[in-house]
Amino acid sequence: MSGRRVIGRRVVLGGAVGSAVGIALPGLAGPALASGADDLVAFRRDLHSHPETAGNEVRTAGLVARRLRAAGLEVTTGIGGHGVVGVLRGARRGRTVAYRADMDAVPPSGQVGGGTEAAHLCGHDLHTTIGVGVAELLARRRRRLSGTVMFVFQPAEESLAGAAAMLADGVFDAVRPAEIHALHCGPFPVGQFAVMPGFGLPGQDRGVVTLTGPDAPARAQALATAITNLRTVSQPATPADLERLVADLQTPGTPLARFVSIGARAVDAQVQVSYRCWPENRYEEIRASITRLANSSGPASVAFPTDPFPAMVVPERNGREQAGFLRRTLGAKGVTTLHASVPFNGEDFALFLDRIPGTFTFVGVRRPGSPIETAYPHFPTFDPDEQAIGVGVRTMSAWLSSRT
């Protein structure tokens, strides 16, 4: 999940998911990870120790392709850069659905407080591992599987470039899914999923204001402050702020349901602006406010070089269907609903959902009693509970099986 800077294993599945679709996964249930999960845990740890940034996922893609081929999937590589697609055809007639997992690591510039080297601090190593685990599990159940499941392993999510590249390469030309689904690590208890019907993650817009005249640099500093003051939410500064953010996401009617998160930086006589907003239709309003402030500051020109990157919005119908499925299989405590969007993160899964309906959900990775920074992506202390692998594999296998 692409993000902006902010501050410098206990709950597990029982038999409910397995019984829902006749799937059992020994070793990925119970109070602790057992030997059946060792292979996936080792795979995740290998990915974690070899992080590859956007556009450089050569090793990761090779490992994914090898495992998908070994499981009997039809595999295509090199889509949109280092993207990998595996197609699993069930023995019974049914629909075609897709599942997407992102593969790249977080560069130093994307890490909270800055970093010195690339690292898997956004959980993409877990996402990839869960995707591989789901593909392998469903492949073993192929004779009982209806329809087709398409696994899309995407590069370059952190740069918001991978989805567009895969679409440009015709990722859905040969196999056209009716739906596409994805998950992401989130700061929720292990064993819990967070759904967001009608919500998602904001897009992003960028602009540049160029001032002229002998006092332009000083005016640029003042303008940057004025533009930043358009924000309605501030980035979390403490762990308590993060806890409040997560609580507000789960509460209807908080300021997060409608927000502007904006930053402006003066560089000589220019002001560079980057912002996110919700709902998405506020872009024109905010651009107009920036232009008004720029014009009131003296001679200036305002440019927004490209269209805003789109928000990722989970279709309400699909999101509610997923919420109902998860409650039936996990129980009420296994599901929480988000009533707002995270102001500080974007997701290029938005481009897939613009083409094909589907869902995006958060899988909890927070250990009981652990500080929230250990479960919040992009923090240097991000240390997800590996039991989320088993939870994700079992739940997503069941969910995809229910959609084919």
C-alpha positions in Angstrom: 0.0 0.0 0.0 1.5 3.2 -1.1 1.7 5.6 1.8 2.9 9.0 3.0 5.0 9.6 6.0 3.4 9.9 9.4 5.5 9.7 12.6 9.0 9.2 13.4 -1.2 -14.8 17.0 -3.7 -15.4 19.1 -7.1 -15.4 17.4 -7.3 -18.2 14.8 -9.8 -19.9 12.6 -11.5 -23.1 13.7 -13.4 -25.2 11.3 -15.9 -22.7 10.1 -14.1 -21.6 7.0 -13.2 -25.1 6.0 -16.7 -26.4 6.5 -18.2 -23.6 4.4 -16.6 -25.0 1.2 -15.3 -28.4 2.2 -11.7 -27.1 2.6 -9.3 -28.2 5.3 -5.8 -27.0 5.8 -4.0 -28.9 8.5 -1.3 -26.9 10.2 -2.9 -23.5 9.5 -5.4 -23.6 12.3 -5.3 -24.0 16.0 -3.6 -22.1 18.8 -0.2 -22.0 17.1 1.3 -22.5 13.6 2.1 -26.2 13.2 4.3 -28.1 10.8 1.8 -27.8 7.9 2.4 -24.0 7.8 6.2 -24.2 8.0 6.6 -24.1 4.2 4.6 -20.9 3.7 6.2 -19.3 6.7 9.7 -20.1 5.3 8.6 -18.7 2.0 7.5 -15.5 3.6 10.7 -15.2 5.5 12.7 -15.7 2.4 10.8 -13.0 0.6 11.3 -10.7 3.6 15.0 -11.2 3.6 15.3 -10.3 -0.1 13.2 -7.2 -0.5 12.9 -5.8 -4.1 11.5 -2.4 -4.8 9.0 -1.4 -7.5 10.2 -2.5 -10.9 12.9 -4.8 -9.5 10.9 -7.8 -8.4 12.9 -10.3 -10.5 13.7 -12.8 -7.8 10.3 -12.6 -6.1 8.5 -13.1 -9.4 10.7 -16.1 -10.2 9.9 -17.8 -6.9 6.1 -17.1 -7.3 6.1 -18.5 -10.9 8.0 -21.6 -9.9 5.5 -22.4 -7.1 2.5 -21.8 -9.3 3.8 -24.0 -12.0 4.6 -26.7 -9.4 1.0 -26.5 -8.3 -0.2 -27.1 -11.9 -1.4 -23.6 -12.8 -1.1 -22.1 -16.3 1.6 -19.4 -15.7 2.5 -16.3 -17.6 5.4 -14.0 -16.6 6.6 -10.6 -17.6 3.2 -8.8 -17.6 3.6 -5.1 -16.8 7.2 -5.6 -15.9 7.7 -8.5 -13.5 4.0 -9.3 -13.1 3.0 -13.0 -12.8 -0.3 -14.5 -13.6 -1.4 -18.0 -12.8 -4.7 -19.5 -14.0 -6.3 -22.4 -12.1 -9.2 -24.1 -13.9 -11.6 -26.1 -11.7 -13.1 -29.4 -12.7 -16.6 -28.0 -12.6 -18.3 -25.3 -14.6 -18.5 -21.9 -13.0 -17.6 -18.2 -13.0 -14.1 -16.7 -13.3 -12.7 -14.7 -10.4 -9.4 -13.1 -9.9 -7.2 -12.6 -6.8 -4.4 -10.0 -6.7 -1.3 -9.9 -4.5 1.3 -7.2 -4.6 5.0 -8.1 -4.4 7.3 -5.0 -4.1 9.0 -3.7 -0.9 9.0 -0.2 0.5 11.9 2.0 -0.6 13.8 4.1 2.0 11.8 7.2 1.1 8.5 5.5 1.8 9.4 4.4 5.3 8.2 6.3 8.3 11.1 8.5 9.5 13.1 7.5 6.4 15.2 4.4 6.0 18.6 3.3 4.7 17.5 0.4 2.5 14.5 -1.3 1.0 12.4 -3.4 3.4 9.1 -5.3 3.5 7.4 -2.8 5.8 4.0 -2.8 4.1 3.3 -6.6 4.3 3.6 -7.4 0.6 5.7 -10.4 1.5 2.7 -11.7 3.5 0.3 -10.7 0.6 2.4 -12.7 -1.9 2.7 -15.7 0.5 -1.0 -15.7 1.1 -1.7 -15.6 -2.6 0.7 -18.5 -3.3 -0.9 -20.4 -0.4 -4.4 -19.9 -1.7 -3.3 -21.0 -5.2 -1.7 -24.1 -3.9 -4.6 -25.0 -1.7 -7.2 -24.5 -4.4 -5.1 -26.5 -6.8 -5.1 -29.4 -4.4 -8.9 -29.1 -4.4 -9.2 -28.7 -8.1 -11.6 -31.7 -8.6 -14.1 -30.0 -6.2 -13.5 -26.4 -7.5 -16.0 -24.8 -9.8 -15.0 -22.2 -12.4 -11.6 -20.6 -12.8 -9.5 -18.6 -10.4 -6.9 -16.2 -11.9 -4.0 -15.2 -9.6 -2.5 -11.8 -10.4 0.9 -11.1 -8.7 1.5 -7.4 -9.2 4.7 -5.5 -9.2 5.2 -1.8 -8.4 2.3 -1.1 -6.1 4.4 1.3 -4.0 5.0 3.5 -7.0 1.4 3.2 -8.1 2.6 2.0 -11.5 2.2 -1.7 -11.5 -1.6 -2.1 -12.0 -1.5 0.4 -14.9 1.4 -1.5 -16.5 -0.3 -4.8 -16.2 -3.5 -3.5 -17.7 -1.6 -1.9 -20.5 0.0 -5.3 -21.2 -3.5 -6.8 -21.5 -3.5 -8.8 -18.3 -7.2 -9.6 -18.7 -7.3 -10.1 -22.5 -7.1 -13.9 -22.5 -9.0 -14.5 -19.2 -11.7 -12.0 -18.2 -12.7 -12.3 -14.6 -16.2 -11.3 -13.4 -14.7 -10.1 -10.1 -11.3 -9.3 -8.6 -10.4 -9.5 -4.9 -7.4 -8.5 -2.7 -6.4 -8.1 0.9 -3.9 -6.0 2.8 -2.2 -6.2 6.2 -3.9 -3.9 8.7 -3.5 -2.9 12.4 -6.3 -5.2 13.6 -6.2 -8.3 15.8 -5.0 -11.5 14.1 -8.1 -13.5 13.0 -10.1 -10.3 12.3 -10.9 -8.8 8.9 -11.9 -5.2 8.2 -14.3 -4.7 5.4 -15.2 -1.3 3.8 -18.3 -1.4 1.6 -18.6 1.9 -0.2 -15.2 3.1 1.2 -11.6 2.3 0.4 -8.5 4.4 0.0 -8.1 7.9 -1.5 -6.4 8.7 -4.7 -3.9 11.5 -5.0 -3.5 14.8 -6.8 -0.3 16.9 -7.4 0.2 20.4 -8.5 2.9 23.1 -8.8 2.5 26.8 -8.1 5.2 29.1 -9.7 5.5 32.6 -8.3 7.2 35.5 -10.0 8.7 38.7 -8.8 11.7 39.7 -6.6 9.9 38.5 -3.4 8.7 35.2 -4.9 10.7 32.9 -2.5 9.3 34.6 0.6 5.8 34.5 -0.9 6.2 30.9 -1.7 6.9 30.1 1.9 3.8 31.9 3.0 1.7 30.3 0.3 2.9 26.8 1.3 1.7 27.4 4.8 -1.7 28.7 3.6 -2.2 25.7 1.3 -1.3 23.2 4.1 -3.9 24.9 6.3 -6.6 23.6 4.0 -6.2 20.2 5.6 -9.0 18.8 7.8 -7.0 15.9 9.2 -3.4 15.7 10.4 -1.0 12.9 10.1 -0.6 10.9 13.4 2.2 12.1 15.6 2.1 9.5 18.4 1.0 5.9 19.0 -2.1 7.3 20.7 -2.9 9.2 17.5 -2.6 5.9 15.6 -4.9 4.1 18.0 -7.5 7.0 17.7 -7.2 6.8 13.9 -7.9 3.1 13.8 -10.9 3.6 16.2 -12.3 6.4 14.1 -12.1 4.3 11.0 -14.5 1.9 12.6 -16.9 4.6 13.9 -19.6 6.2 11.6 -19.6 9.9 11.3 -16.1 10.8 12.2 -14.1 13.6 10.4 -12.4 10.8 8.4 -15.6 10.2 6.4 -14.9 13.5 4.6 -11.4 14.9 4.6 -8.6 16.7 3.0 -5.0 15.6 3.7 -2.6 18.0 2.1 1.0 19.0 2.1 2.8 21.9 0.4 6.5 22.6 0.2 8.2 25.7 -1.0 11.3 25.3 -3.2 12.7 28.7 -4.1 9.9 30.4 -6.1 7.7 27.2 -6.4 5.3 25.5 -4.2 4.9 21.8 -4.7 1.5 20.4 -3.6 0.3 16.9 -2.9 -3.0 16.0 -1.4 -5.6 13.3 -0.9 -9.3 13.8 -0.3 -12.6 12.0 0.3 -14.9 11.7 -1.4 -13.2 11.7 -4.7 -15.4 14.3 -6.3 -13.8 17.0 -4.2 -10.8 17.3 -6.4 -12.2 20.3 -8.4 -13.1 22.1 -5.2 -9.7 21.7 -3.7 -7.9 22.7 -7.0 -10.0 25.8 -7.0 -9.1 26.6 -3.4 -5.4 26.2 -4.2 -5.7 28.4 -7.3 -7.6 31.1 -5.3 -4.8 31.1 -2.6 -2.1 31.3 -5.3 -3.8 34.2 -7.1 -4.2 36.1 -3.9 -0.5 35.8 -3.1 0.6 37.9 -6.1 1.8 37.0 -9.6 1.6 33.2 -9.9 0.7 30.4 -12.3 -0.8 27.1 -11.2 -0.4 23.8 -12.9 -1.9 20.4 -12.3 0.1 18.3 -14.8 -2.0 15.2 -14.8 -5.4 14.0 -13.7 -5.6 12.9 -10.1 -4.8 9.2 -9.4 -8.2 7.6 -8.7 -9.5 6.6 -5.3 -10.0 2.9 -4.6 -13.6 2.4 -3.7 -15.0 -1.0 -2.8 -18.4 -1.4 -4.5 -21.0 -1.4 -1.7 -22.8 -4.5 -2.9 -19.7 -6.6 -3.2 -18.4 -5.3 0.1 -21.6 -6.2 1.9 -21.7 -9.6 0.4 -18.1 -10.2 1.6 -19.0 -8.9 5.1 -21.9 -11.3 5.3 -19.7 -14.2 4.2 -17.0 -13.4 6.7 -19.5 -13.1 9.5 -21.0 -16.5 8.7 -17.6 -18.2 8.5 -15.6 -16.3 11.2 -18.3 -15.2 13.5 -19.3 -11.6 14.4 -16.1 -10.9 16.3 -14.0 -11.9 13.2 -15.2 -8.9 11.2 -15.2 -5.2 11.7 -16.5 -2.6 9.3 -14.7 0.6 8.3 -16.9 3.6 7.9 -14.2 5.9 6.5 -11.1 5.9 4.5 -7.5 6.1 5.6 -6.4 9.7 4.7 -2.7 9.0 4.3 -2.5 5.9 1.9 -3.4 5.1 -1.7 -3.7 1.9 -3.6 -3.3 1.2 -7.3 -5.8 -1.7 -6.9 -8.1 1.2 -7.7 -7.3 0.7 -11.4 -8.5 -2.9 -11.3 -11.7 -2.1 -9.4 -12.4 0.6 -12.0 -12.5 -2.2 -14.6 -13.9 -5.1 -12.6 -16.1 -5.1 -9.5 -14.6 -6.8 -6.4 -13.4 -6.4 -2.8 -10.5 -5.2 -0.9 -10.2 -6.1 2.8 -7.7 -5.7 5.6 -6.4 -8.8 7.4 -5.4 -8.2 11.0 -1.7 -8.7 11.8 -1.5 -7.3 15.3 -0.4 -9.6 18.1 -2.3 -9.3 21.4 -0.7 -6.7 23.6 1.7 -5.5 21.0 2.2 -1.7 20.2 0.1 -0.5 17.3 3.3 0.5 15.4 4.2 -3.1 15.0 1.0 -3.7 12.9 0.8 -0.4 11.1 2.4 -0.5 7.6 5.5 1.6 6.7 6.7 1.9 10.3 10.3 0.7 10.9 8.8 -1.4 13.7 6.3 -3.2 11.5 6.4 -6.8 12.6 3.2 -8.7 11.5 2.1 -11.8 13.3 2.8 -14.7 10.9 -0.4 -16.5 12.0 -2.1 -14.0 9.6 -0.7 -16.2 6.8 -2.9 -19.2 7.8 -5.9 -16.9 8.5 -5.5 -15.3 5.1 -5.0 -18.6 3.2 -8.0 -20.3 4.7 -10.4 -17.3 4.5 -9.5 -16.2 1.0 -9.6 -19.8 -0.3 -13.1 -20.1 1.1 -14.2 -16.6 -0.2 -12.9 -17.2 -3.8 -14.5 -20.7 -3.8 -17.8 -19.1 -2.9 -17.6 -16.7 -5.8 -16.8 -19.1 -8.7 
